[in-house]
C-alpha cells in the first residue's frame, strides 16, 4: 500500500471504507485442472460446477485429456475446491507443460508416460524432480559441440 492510498483512506469519511478494505482487481488468468471425465454426464457436471462462479468468463472441457480450463478473474484454489466439492471427483491442478518449455523433457523427473502427447510433467515446482531434470556441464558441452548453430562444431558430416 502506497503513501497516497494511506492518505486517501484517512481523508475518506464514509463508514464503508472503514469497515472494508479495498480489494484490488485481479488479473485475468487461465486455470487448468485435471479431473477424471468418463462420459458426457461427467463433462456436463464439471462444466456446470464452475460456470456459475463469479469472475469466470470462459469454460472449456477436454474429456480426452481429462482437462478443465477456466479463464477469468478467479483464484485457482477456489476453482479447484469448487470442482472437488460440487462434483465429488478427485481434482488437482494441471501438472503438465509443453515439452519445449522444459530444458530436458526426457529426464527421469519430467518424463511421464501418462502425459498427453506433446506434454511433460512440470518440474519447476518439484525440487526433487527439478534436480534430476537439470543438465550437468558435461551434458551441455556434448550437446552444443555438434550443434548446427555452432560454427566451431565438428565438420565430419
Secondary structure, DSSP 8 states (H G I E B T S, - for coil): --HHHHHHHHH---HHHHHS--------EEEEEEE---SHHHHHHHHHHHHTSTTEEEEEEETTTTEEEEEES--HHHHHHHHHHHH---EEE--EEETTTSSSTTSTTT--TTS-TTEEE--SS-HHHHHHTS--HHHHHHHHHT-SS-TTS----
